Amino acid sequence: MALFAVLVMMLAELMRSRRHERELRRCGAVEPGGDVYRALAFAYPLMFVAMAIEGSFFARDSDWLLVGGFVLFVASKALKLWAIASLGVRWSYRVLVLPGAPLVETGPYAHLRHPNYVAVFGEIAGFAMMVGALWTGIGSLLLFRVLVRRRIAIEENALETAQGSGLPSTAKAYDPEHQMADARRPEPGA
């Protein structure tokens, strides 16, 4: 049941991400090369499936692990939703940067540089605790660490480039009024 709930949440996030990706591209967002998006898109849901499988075979009954994992998962999901709300349309699963757009420094971004990734670490650890998946939980955290380190390096470079003079000449500068007008305009075929 926990796995089903997590996968439904991931699907809802994916749908939101796709909507935001379309809007970001329409506003001139740039996607850097070398991203680990495909690896994350494959590994992220499979981590939870693997943890659920391990938990179904090897979990020990432990109320404190179940409750502690649930609390950690819910707190992490709340942090993630706060980060998503703070970024608005600028949040997506892909690294898409609006040239000339200022960094978001409100919400959890006023306190953490990458709150979304902190939240995902918490989701993974919380789920592993809930289902009693010690080994795949540890493996999932280590794999996510490797992928997110690469992802953060790509994001930081893309943000630095977008703020500096290294913008592609075809990129549109960020214009909040233009973006808001585009956001109110219906999509073709909608």
C-alpha positions as CSV (number, residue, x, y, z in Angstrom):
1,M,0.0,0.0,0.0
2,A,2.8,2.4,0.9
3,L,4.5,1.7,-2.5
4,F,1.3,2.4,-4.4
5,A,0.9,5.8,-2.5
6,V,4.4,6.8,-3.3
7,L,4.1,5.9,-7.0
8,V,0.9,7.8,-7.3
9,M,2.6,10.9,-5.8
10,M,5.5,10.5,-8.3
11,L,3.0,10.3,-11.1
12,A,1.3,13.5,-9.9
13,E,4.8,15.2,-9.7
14,L,5.6,14.0,-13.2
15,M,2.4,15.5,-14.6
16,R,3.2,18.8,-12.9
17,S,6.8,18.7,-14.2
18,R,5.7,18.1,-17.8
19,R,3.3,21.1,-17.6
20,H,6.1,23.3,-16.2
21,E,8.6,22.0,-18.8
22,R,6.2,23.1,-21.6
23,E,5.8,26.5,-20.1
24,L,9.5,27.0,-19.3
25,R,10.5,26.1,-22.9
26,R,7.8,28.5,-24.2
27,C,9.4,31.2,-22.1
28,G,12.9,30.4,-23.5
29,A,14.3,28.2,-20.9
30,V,17.7,26.5,-21.6
31,E,18.4,22.9,-20.8
32,P,22.1,22.2,-20.3
33,G,23.8,19.0,-21.7
34,G,25.1,16.2,-19.6
35,D,22.2,16.0,-17.2
36,V,21.5,12.7,-15.3
37,Y,17.8,13.1,-15.9
38,R,17.3,9.8,-17.6
39,A,19.3,7.9,-14.9
40,L,17.2,9.6,-12.2
41,A,13.9,8.9,-14.0
42,F,14.8,5.2,-14.1
43,A,16.5,4.9,-10.6
44,Y,14.2,7.0,-8.5
45,P,11.0,5.0,-8.8
46,L,13.0,1.7,-8.9
47,M,14.5,2.6,-5.5
48,F,11.1,2.5,-3.9
49,V,10.1,-0.7,-5.7
50,A,13.3,-2.4,-4.5
51,M,12.8,-1.2,-0.9
52,A,9.2,-2.5,-0.9
53,I,10.4,-5.9,-2.2
54,E,13.1,-6.1,0.5
55,G,10.7,-5.0,3.1
56,S,8.1,-7.6,2.1
57,F,10.7,-10.4,2.6
58,F,12.9,-9.2,5.4
59,A,11.2,-6.5,7.4
60,R,11.0,-6.9,11.2
61,D,7.9,-5.6,13.0
62,S,9.0,-2.4,14.6
63,D,6.4,0.3,15.5
64,W,9.0,2.9,16.1
65,L,10.6,2.4,12.7
66,L,7.2,2.6,11.0
67,V,6.2,5.7,12.9
68,G,9.6,7.4,12.6
69,G,9.8,6.6,8.9
70,F,6.3,7.9,8.3
71,V,7.0,11.1,10.1
72,L,10.3,11.6,8.2
73,F,8.6,10.8,4.9
74,V,5.7,13.2,5.5
75,A,8.1,16.0,6.7
76,S,10.3,15.4,3.7
77,K,7.3,15.5,1.4
78,A,6.1,18.8,3.0
79,L,9.6,20.3,2.4
80,K,9.5,19.1,-1.2
81,L,6.0,20.6,-1.7
82,W,7.2,23.9,-0.2
83,A,10.2,24.0,-2.5
84,I,7.9,23.2,-5.5
85,A,5.5,26.0,-4.5
86,S,8.3,28.4,-4.0
87,L,9.7,27.7,-7.5
88,G,6.3,27.8,-9.1
89,V,6.4,27.1,-12.8
90,R,10.2,27.0,-12.6
91,W,10.1,23.6,-10.9
92,S,10.5,20.5,-13.1
93,Y,12.3,17.2,-13.1
94,R,14.5,18.5,-15.8
95,V,17.2,21.2,-15.4
96,L,15.6,24.1,-17.3
97,V,17.0,27.6,-16.6
98,L,15.3,30.8,-17.6
99,P,18.0,33.2,-18.8
100,G,18.1,36.4,-16.8
101,A,15.7,35.1,-14.1
102,P,16.8,35.9,-10.6
103,L,17.4,32.9,-8.2
104,V,14.5,32.0,-6.0
105,E,15.4,33.0,-2.5
106,T,12.1,32.6,-0.8
107,G,10.5,29.7,1.0
108,P,13.0,26.9,1.8
109,Y,15.5,28.5,-0.6
110,A,16.0,31.3,1.9
111,H,17.6,28.6,4.2
112,L,18.9,25.8,1.9
113,R,20.5,25.8,-1.5
114,H,18.8,22.6,-2.7
115,P,15.8,21.9,-0.4
116,N,14.2,19.6,-3.0
117,Y,17.1,17.2,-2.9
118,V,17.3,17.3,0.9
119,A,13.6,16.3,0.8
120,V,14.2,13.4,-1.6
121,F,16.9,12.0,0.7
122,G,14.3,12.2,3.5
123,E,11.7,10.5,1.4
124,I,14.1,7.6,0.6
125,A,15.2,7.2,4.2
126,G,11.7,7.5,5.5
127,F,10.3,5.0,3.1
128,A,13.1,2.6,3.9
129,M,12.3,2.9,7.6
130,M,8.6,2.4,7.0
131,V,9.0,-0.8,5.1
132,G,12.0,-2.1,6.9
133,A,14.4,-2.1,4.0
134,L,17.8,-1.6,5.5
135,W,20.1,-2.7,2.6
136,T,18.2,-1.3,-0.3
137,G,17.5,1.8,1.7
138,I,21.2,2.4,2.2
139,G,21.9,1.4,-1.4
140,S,19.3,3.8,-2.6
141,L,20.6,6.7,-0.6
142,L,24.2,6.1,-1.9
143,L,23.0,5.8,-5.5
144,F,20.9,9.0,-5.1
145,R,23.9,10.8,-3.6
146,V,26.0,9.9,-6.7
147,L,23.3,11.1,-9.1
148,V,22.4,14.2,-7.2
149,R,26.1,15.3,-6.9
150,R,26.3,15.3,-10.7
151,R,22.9,16.9,-11.0
152,I,23.8,19.8,-8.7
153,A,27.0,20.5,-10.5
154,I,25.1,20.7,-13.8
155,E,22.4,22.9,-12.2
156,E,25.0,25.2,-10.6
157,N,26.9,25.6,-13.8
158,A,23.6,26.3,-15.8
159,L,22.5,28.9,-13.2
160,E,25.9,30.6,-13.2
161,T,25.9,30.7,-17.0
162,A,22.4,32.0,-17.2
163,Q,23.2,34.8,-14.7
164,G,26.5,35.7,-16.6
165,S,27.5,36.5,-20.1
166,G,27.6,32.9,-21.3
167,L,24.0,32.8,-22.5
168,P,23.2,31.3,-25.9
169,S,22.5,34.1,-28.2
170,T,19.1,32.5,-29.1
171,A,17.9,32.5,-25.5
172,K,15.2,35.1,-24.5
173,A,15.8,37.1,-21.4
174,Y,13.5,36.4,-18.6
175,D,10.6,38.9,-18.5
176,P,8.1,38.2,-15.7
177,E,5.3,40.2,-17.4
178,H,5.8,38.2,-20.7
179,Q,5.9,35.0,-18.7
180,M,2.6,35.8,-16.9
181,A,0.9,36.7,-20.2
182,D,2.1,33.4,-21.7
183,A,0.9,31.5,-18.6
184,R,-2.6,32.9,-19.0
185,R,-2.7,32.1,-22.7
186,P,-4.2,28.7,-23.4
187,E,-2.1,26.0,-25.0
188,P,-2.9,25.2,-28.7
189,G,-5.4,22.4,-28.8
190,A,-6.4,22.8,-25.2
